């Protein structure tokens, strides 16, 4: 049983907590620095200095286990946008439940776990280096699913009604957010086991997911004012 703060559905779209907003903003600032170095100065120094690589770690650049998460592919802005959007919405709710300090630890821990997962479980055999906040996103996903268990996602279907001459939408079934997140995790595991190329590091994703799950399970949230229980 987890004690949860009772948020209205409209609260999801209210003002973003400051730490989440700062993290997302920083991701875009770093990306701007990256494209400045690449397209104006014609240099990859910034990326190579902070991306996670086996060579960098061998030379003592242990900070790369964290800094890689702030970098994204300069030629694929969608890489940044998908991660930033996920952190934006997931972090918004998690910060309200966990607080600023614990969200910061979740971000840092998810990044480091993802880096360690990539480094020690075959990532360097497939990719020369690691960049991106996807490991953090997966840690946020698992923490989100097991902190906010009362959230359900409605699946909609629609059909065309001849008499009314319009499309009618009908709810067909509900999925627990935990089920949805589990589908993501299973997909990542399948891709890893069968070595399905997707352009992503599945070891980093799964390591981030494991950290996010353990983070909220081993350090559960404390009871808050205006709480309700969910089993």
C-alpha positions in Angstrom: 0.0 0.0 0.0 1.3 3.4 -1.0 0.1 6.7 0.4 -0.6 9.2 -2.3 -1.4 12.9 -2.5 -4.8 13.5 -4.0 -4.3 15.5 -7.2 -7.1 16.6 -9.5 -6.8 15.7 -13.2 -6.5 19.4 -14.0 -3.5 19.7 -11.6 -1.4 17.8 -14.2 -1.3 20.8 -16.5 -0.7 23.5 -13.9 2.5 25.4 -13.3 5.5 23.1 -13.5 7.6 22.6 -10.3 10.8 24.7 -10.5 13.3 21.8 -10.5 11.6 19.9 -13.4 11.5 23.2 -15.3 15.2 23.8 -14.6 16.2 20.3 -15.7 14.3 20.6 -19.0 15.6 24.0 -19.6 19.2 22.9 -19.0 18.8 20.0 -21.5 17.9 22.6 -24.2 20.8 24.9 -23.1 23.3 22.0 -23.4 21.8 21.1 -26.8 22.3 24.7 -28.0 25.9 24.5 -26.9 26.3 21.2 -28.8 25.0 22.6 -32.1 27.0 25.7 -31.7 30.3 23.8 -31.4 29.3 21.4 -34.2 27.9 23.8 -36.8 29.6 27.1 -36.0 33.0 25.9 -34.9 33.0 22.6 -36.7 34.1 20.8 -33.5 32.9 17.8 -31.6 35.0 18.7 -28.6 32.0 19.4 -26.3 30.2 16.2 -27.1 33.4 14.0 -26.9 34.3 15.6 -23.6 31.1 14.7 -21.8 29.6 11.6 -23.7 30.1 8.3 -22.0 32.8 6.2 -23.7 35.0 3.4 -22.6 38.1 5.5 -23.6 37.0 8.4 -21.4 36.4 6.1 -18.4 39.7 4.5 -19.0 41.3 7.9 -18.7 39.6 8.7 -15.5 36.6 10.7 -16.8 34.2 9.2 -14.3 31.9 12.3 -14.6 30.8 10.9 -18.0 28.6 8.4 -16.1 26.4 11.5 -15.4 27.1 14.1 -18.0 26.2 11.9 -21.0 22.6 12.2 -20.0 22.5 15.9 -20.7 23.8 15.4 -24.3 21.6 14.5 -27.3 22.2 13.8 -31.0 22.8 17.2 -32.8 21.4 15.8 -36.0 18.2 14.4 -34.5 16.4 17.0 -32.5 13.6 14.5 -31.9 16.0 12.7 -29.6 16.0 15.7 -27.3 12.3 16.5 -27.7 11.0 13.0 -26.8 13.2 12.9 -23.7 12.4 16.5 -22.6 8.7 16.0 -23.0 8.7 12.8 -21.0 10.8 14.5 -18.2 8.5 17.5 -18.4 5.3 15.6 -17.7 6.6 12.8 -15.5 8.8 15.2 -13.4 5.9 17.5 -12.9 4.0 15.0 -11.0 6.9 13.2 -9.3 8.2 16.5 -7.9 4.9 17.2 -6.2 5.0 13.8 -4.5 8.8 13.3 -3.9 9.9 16.9 -3.4 12.7 18.7 -5.1 15.6 16.9 -3.4 14.4 13.4 -4.0 13.5 14.2 -7.6 17.1 15.5 -8.1 18.4 12.2 -6.6 16.1 10.3 -8.9 17.4 12.1 -12.0 21.1 11.7 -11.0 20.7 8.1 -9.9 18.7 7.2 -13.0 21.4 8.7 -15.2 24.3 7.0 -13.4 22.4 3.6 -13.4 21.8 3.9 -17.1 25.4 4.7 -17.7 26.6 1.8 -15.6 24.1 -0.5 -17.2 25.4 0.4 -20.7 29.1 0.3 -19.6 29.1 -3.1 -17.9 26.4 -5.0 -19.8 27.5 -5.0 -23.4 26.7 -1.5 -24.5 30.3 -0.7 -25.7 30.1 -3.8 -27.9 27.3 -2.2 -30.0 27.8 1.6 -29.7 31.0 3.7 -29.5 29.5 5.9 -26.8 26.4 6.8 -25.0 24.4 10.1 -24.9 20.8 11.0 -24.0 18.5 11.1 -21.0 16.5 7.9 -21.9 17.8 6.1 -18.8 16.5 9.0 -16.7 13.2 8.8 -18.5 12.8 5.1 -17.7 13.7 5.7 -14.0 11.0 8.4 -14.0 8.5 6.0 -15.7 8.9 3.3 -13.0 8.9 5.8 -10.2 5.8 7.4 -11.6 4.0 4.1 -12.1 4.6 2.9 -8.5 4.1 6.3 -6.8 0.9 7.2 -8.6 -0.8 3.9 -8.8 -4.3 5.4 -9.0 -3.7 6.6 -12.6 -5.5 4.7 -15.3 -5.4 5.2 -19.0 -8.6 4.9 -21.1 -8.4 3.2 -24.5 -10.8 4.7 -27.0 -12.3 3.3 -30.1 -14.7 5.0 -32.5 -17.2 4.0 -35.1 -19.3 5.9 -37.7 -22.9 6.2 -36.8 -25.0 6.5 -40.1 -28.1 7.8 -38.5 -26.4 10.7 -36.7 -23.8 11.1 -39.5 -20.9 11.4 -37.0 -18.2 9.5 -35.4 -18.9 8.2 -31.9 -16.1 7.5 -29.4 -16.5 4.7 -26.9 -14.2 3.7 -24.0 -13.3 0.0 -24.5 -11.0 -0.8 -21.6 -8.8 0.7 -18.9 -5.1 0.0 -18.4 -3.3 0.7 -15.2 -0.2 2.9 -15.7 1.8 0.1 -14.2 0.7 -2.2 -17.0 1.6 0.4 -19.6 5.1 0.9 -18.2 5.6 -2.9 -17.9 4.9 -3.2 -21.6 7.7 -0.7 -22.3 10.1 -2.6 -20.0 9.2 -6.0 -21.7 9.8 -4.4 -25.1 13.2 -3.2 -24.0 14.0 -6.7 -22.6 13.0 -8.4 -25.9 15.1 -6.0 -27.9 18.0 -6.7 -25.7 17.7 -10.5 -25.7 17.2 -10.8 -29.4 19.6 -8.0 -30.3 16.9 -6.0 -32.2 18.5 -2.8 -33.5 16.5 0.3 -32.6 19.1 2.9 -32.3 18.8 3.0 -28.5 20.7 1.5 -25.6 18.4 -1.1 -24.1 20.8 -1.9 -21.3 20.7 1.8 -20.2 16.9 1.9 -20.4 16.5 -1.3 -18.3 19.1 -0.2 -15.8 17.3 3.2 -15.4 14.0 1.3 -15.0 15.4 -1.0 -12.3 16.8 2.0 -10.4 13.5 3.9 -10.6 11.6 0.9 -9.3 14.0 0.2 -6.4 14.2 3.9 -5.6 10.5 4.2 -4.7 10.3 0.7 -3.2 13.2 0.9 -0.9 12.6 4.6 0.0 8.8 4.9 0.0 7.2 8.3 0.1 6.0 9.6 3.5 2.4 10.2 4.4 1.3 13.7 3.2 -1.5 15.9 4.2 -4.6 15.3 2.1 -3.6 11.7 1.3 -5.4 8.6 0.4 -4.3 5.0 0.3 -4.1 2.8 -2.7 -3.3 -0.9 -2.6 
